[in-house]
Amino acid sequence: MNKLLATLIAGFFAAGVFAQAPAAPAAAPAAAPAKVEAKADMKAAKEEKKAEHKAVKAEKKAHKADKKAEKVAAAPAPAPVADKK
């Protein structure tokens, strides 16, 4: 019982000391602009990557259309079918 009482008193003492601790230093808000700048950089990089992806996709689409046009041009004309009567 004495150990329990001593633990409770020590806990209350520690809680009281913690509650009276000084506030956090004011240096934390100064880091916020760097975070905003990093976020803007990430957004710009994302937009650049998206634009690059669209360009590659359009290039592939154009290449595919060219291949299809070549295939159609290279295909022999179908032989005329004689009418059977």
Buried (B, 14 or more C-beta within 10 A) or exposed (E): EEEEEEEEEEEEEEEEEEEEEEEEEEEEEEEEEEEEEEEEEEEEEEEEEEEEEEEEEEEEEEEEEEEEEEEEEEEEEEEEEEEEE
